[in-house]
Amino acid sequence: MADTYKSTIELTVELDENRIPEKLNWTAQDGGVDNEEAKAMMLSVWDSKTQETLRIDLWTKDMPVDEMKQFFHQTLVAMSDTFNRATQDEKMTATMKDFCDYFAEKLELKK
């Protein structure tokens, strides 16, 4: 039997009196991240029993809108790459990448 390992990713959310995120920090020691601050995060978990995605989307109240647009664009590009690695569906990956380009163009993210 092969050895198994566990890795922990920790998220800390500091909320104001209205329970709005003021600070987000994360730690992933296997990845060399120790209590790093973030302005936004998206976490998706697949529940195979219910066949649905469970999600947590958080951003701090001081996250600038222009950075949120970049965050979304980069997340969409990363999801396209992940989709390709997971499915090897080149045709749909190309379609997703086209949408990412369109998204960036409409938000004037590409210079």
ABEGO torsion letter per residue (X at the ends): XBBBBBBBBBBBBBBBAAGBBABBBBBBAAAGBBGBBBABBBBBBBBAAAGBBBBBBBBBAABBAAAAAAAAAAAAAAAAAAAAAAAGBAAAAAAAAAAAAAAAAAAGABX
